[in-house]
Amino acid sequence: MEVGVDKNSKITSILYGVGLGVISFFLGLCSIYVVKPLEGSALLQYSNPFFNFILFLGVTVLITFALRKKMGGIWDFSKALKCIYIMLVINHLVASVSTFTYLKYVEPTLQEENFHVMMNARIESMERSTGFASEEEKQKTIDVSIEQMEKDNESVANMTLGARAKGFIITLLPYFLFALMLAALTKNGQKASSNPAV
């Protein structure tokens, strides 16, 4: 008999997704709140990938193994993929809504403050660069970079609900690819096929 994803497995995946989403939310807050303390430090450029990629990746792998254990310790690739993907989608939903709500109503000026810190760091880095033919070329490149960063910041600040929903949907594809990798990593059983009728 083929083992599918039953109702209890779906509910468990959703609950683990909520837990992972809460952790993702706090990791995101950490990456936001360390920006100002790290202003002027070379570590600033590594803070976001450290919290939102490296730590998130490690936590997700651990929670995936915990999810498998909760479901009996054995699952085939198909069940692993479905359960992990449900968990990742719920995680993304919880983290996105929580982060948006927090930055909108609790710390409405934090993103703007961090933007200026990051922009100053970018300018200082470009000013130290020696890969320009002249000072005029360097200044022109800096001006173009500042203008582009300001446009990007404005577009994010004025993003409509529809645009946010579109961005959410687009992000589901990389999460599916991530689920594929985690399923391949954690699968430890095969589908049991029924005997053909004689």
C-alpha positions as CSV (number, residue, x, y, z in Angstrom):
1,M,0.0,0.0,0.0
2,E,1.4,3.4,-1.0
3,V,2.0,5.8,1.9
4,G,0.5,9.2,1.1
5,V,0.2,12.4,3.0
6,D,-2.7,12.0,5.4
7,K,-4.6,14.7,7.3
8,N,-2.5,14.3,10.4
9,S,0.7,14.6,8.4
10,K,-0.5,17.8,6.8
11,I,-1.5,19.3,10.1
12,T,1.9,18.4,11.6
13,S,3.6,19.9,8.6
14,I,1.6,23.1,9.1
15,L,2.4,23.3,12.8
16,Y,6.1,22.8,12.1
17,G,5.8,25.4,9.4
18,V,4.4,27.9,11.9
19,G,7.3,27.2,14.2
20,L,9.8,27.6,11.5
21,G,8.1,30.8,10.4
22,V,8.4,32.3,13.9
23,I,12.1,31.4,14.0
24,S,12.6,32.9,10.5
25,F,10.8,36.1,11.7
26,F,13.2,36.5,14.6
27,L,16.2,35.7,12.5
28,G,15.1,38.4,10.1
29,L,14.7,40.8,13.0
30,C,18.3,40.0,14.1
31,S,19.6,40.8,10.6
32,I,17.7,44.1,10.8
33,Y,18.7,45.2,14.3
34,V,22.5,44.4,13.9
35,V,22.8,46.9,11.0
36,K,23.2,50.0,13.1
37,P,25.6,48.5,15.6
38,L,27.7,47.2,12.7
39,E,27.8,50.5,10.9
40,G,31.3,51.1,9.6
41,S,32.3,47.5,10.2
42,A,33.4,45.1,7.4
43,L,31.0,42.6,9.0
44,L,27.9,44.6,7.9
45,Q,27.8,43.1,4.5
46,Y,27.7,39.5,5.9
47,S,25.0,40.1,8.5
48,N,22.0,39.6,6.2
49,P,23.3,36.3,4.5
50,F,24.4,35.0,7.9
51,F,21.0,35.3,9.6
52,N,18.7,34.9,6.6
53,F,20.6,32.2,4.7
54,I,23.2,30.3,6.8
55,L,21.3,30.2,10.1
56,F,17.9,29.7,8.4
57,L,19.3,26.8,6.3
58,G,20.7,25.1,9.4
59,V,17.6,25.5,11.4
60,T,15.4,24.3,8.5
61,V,17.5,21.1,8.1
62,L,17.2,20.4,11.9
63,I,13.4,21.0,11.9
64,T,13.0,18.8,8.8
65,F,14.7,15.9,10.6
66,A,12.5,16.6,13.7
67,L,9.4,16.6,11.4
68,R,10.4,13.2,10.0
69,K,10.9,11.8,13.5
70,K,7.5,13.2,14.5
71,M,5.9,11.2,11.7
72,G,7.4,7.9,12.7
73,G,11.0,8.3,11.6
74,I,10.5,6.9,8.1
75,W,9.2,8.6,4.9
76,D,9.7,8.1,1.2
77,F,10.8,10.8,-1.2
78,S,7.2,11.7,-2.2
79,K,5.9,12.1,1.3
80,A,9.0,13.9,2.4
81,L,8.6,16.4,-0.5
82,K,5.0,17.1,0.2
83,C,5.4,17.5,3.9
84,I,8.5,19.7,3.6
85,Y,7.0,21.9,1.0
86,I,3.9,22.5,3.1
87,M,6.2,23.4,6.0
88,L,8.2,25.8,3.9
89,V,5.2,27.5,2.4
90,I,3.6,28.1,5.8
91,N,7.0,29.3,7.1
92,H,7.2,31.8,4.3
93,L,3.6,33.0,4.9
94,V,4.1,33.4,8.7
95,A,7.5,35.1,8.4
96,S,6.4,37.5,5.6
97,V,3.2,38.6,7.3
98,S,4.9,39.0,10.7
99,T,7.8,41.0,9.3
100,F,5.5,43.2,7.2
101,T,3.3,43.9,10.3
102,Y,6.2,44.5,12.6
103,L,7.9,47.0,10.3
104,K,4.7,48.7,9.4
105,Y,3.2,49.2,12.8
106,V,6.0,48.6,15.5
107,E,9.1,50.0,13.8
108,P,7.9,52.1,10.8
109,T,11.2,54.1,10.6
110,L,13.7,51.2,11.0
111,Q,13.9,50.2,7.4
112,E,14.6,53.8,6.3
113,E,17.3,54.2,8.9
114,N,18.9,50.9,7.9
115,F,18.7,51.9,4.2
116,H,20.8,55.0,4.9
117,V,23.4,53.0,6.9
118,M,23.7,50.5,4.0
119,M,23.9,53.3,1.4
120,N,26.7,55.0,3.3
121,A,28.5,51.7,3.6
122,R,28.2,51.2,-0.2
123,I,29.5,54.7,-0.9
124,E,32.4,54.3,1.4
125,S,33.3,51.0,-0.2
126,M,33.2,52.5,-3.7
127,E,35.2,55.5,-2.6
128,R,38.0,53.1,-1.3
129,S,37.9,51.2,-4.6
130,T,40.9,51.6,-6.9
131,G,39.2,50.1,-10.0
132,F,38.3,53.4,-11.6
133,A,40.2,55.2,-14.4
134,S,39.7,58.6,-12.8
135,E,38.0,60.4,-9.9
136,E,35.4,61.7,-12.3
137,E,34.4,58.1,-13.3
138,K,34.3,57.0,-9.7
139,Q,32.0,59.9,-8.7
140,K,29.7,59.3,-11.7
141,T,29.5,55.6,-10.7
142,I,28.7,56.5,-7.1
143,D,26.0,58.9,-8.2
144,V,24.4,56.3,-10.4
145,S,24.5,53.7,-7.6
146,I,22.9,56.1,-5.1
147,E,20.2,57.0,-7.5
148,Q,19.4,53.3,-8.2
149,M,19.4,52.4,-4.5
150,E,17.0,55.3,-3.8
151,K,14.7,54.1,-6.6
152,D,14.8,50.5,-5.2
153,N,14.1,51.7,-1.7
154,E,11.2,53.8,-2.9
155,S,9.7,50.9,-4.9
156,V,9.8,48.6,-1.9
157,A,8.3,51.3,0.4
158,N,5.4,51.9,-2.0
159,M,4.9,48.3,-3.0
160,T,1.2,47.5,-3.4
161,L,-0.6,44.5,-1.9
162,G,-0.8,42.9,-5.3
163,A,2.9,43.3,-5.9
164,R,3.6,41.8,-2.5
165,A,1.3,38.8,-3.3
166,K,3.1,38.4,-6.7
167,G,6.5,38.4,-4.9
168,F,5.2,35.8,-2.5
169,I,4.1,33.5,-5.2
170,I,7.3,33.9,-7.2
171,T,9.3,32.9,-4.0
172,L,7.4,29.6,-3.9
173,L,9.5,28.2,-6.7
174,P,12.8,28.4,-4.9
175,Y,11.1,27.0,-1.8
176,F,10.0,24.0,-3.9
177,L,13.6,23.4,-5.1
178,F,14.7,23.7,-1.5
179,A,12.1,21.1,-0.6
180,L,13.4,18.8,-3.3
181,M,16.9,18.9,-1.8
182,L,15.7,18.4,1.7
183,A,13.5,15.5,0.6
184,A,16.5,13.9,-1.1
185,L,18.5,14.4,2.0
186,T,16.1,13.1,4.5
187,K,14.2,10.3,2.7
188,N,14.9,6.9,4.3
189,G,12.2,4.7,3.0
190,Q,10.7,3.4,-0.2
191,K,7.1,3.3,-1.4
192,A,5.5,0.0,-0.7
193,S,3.9,-1.3,-3.9
194,S,1.0,-3.7,-3.7
195,N,1.4,-7.2,-5.3
196,P,-0.2,-7.4,-8.7
197,A,-3.3,-9.5,-8.9
198,V,-2.8,-13.0,-10.4
